[in-house]
Amino acid sequence: MTGGSPPRVVVRLDFPGGRIGHGKVALLEAVASTGSLAGAARTLGMSYPRALDLVAQVDGVLGTAAVLRRAGGSGGGQARLTEAAALLARYRAIEAAAQRAAALS
């Protein structure tokens, strides 16, 4: 490595049924912080159908629901992460360790 800042590490977890990377993780984190899939989509600047598709992909990869959703209405919908979404903490730990290792190179 020649001077400058260390490379930015991007982690992708490959499972037999697909992959989960920084985009899907960011969406799940936004769901956790907003309590809504629509709110998470707005926060990330993506369409609701795209967010819904990404959550369906995560569910398929994990083999179980990562997000529990309640349909909207006059009060709006709600969404929360399930225990399956515990992979977020593991993902961020792996990402941080890889970033530290890249900085040492």
Buried (B, 14 or more C-beta within 10 A) or exposed (E): EEEEEEEEBEBEBEEEEEEBEEEBBBBBBBBBEBBBBBBBBBBBEBEBEEBBEBBEBBBEBBEEBBBEBEEEEEEEBBBEBEEBBEBBEEBEEBBEEEBEEEEEE
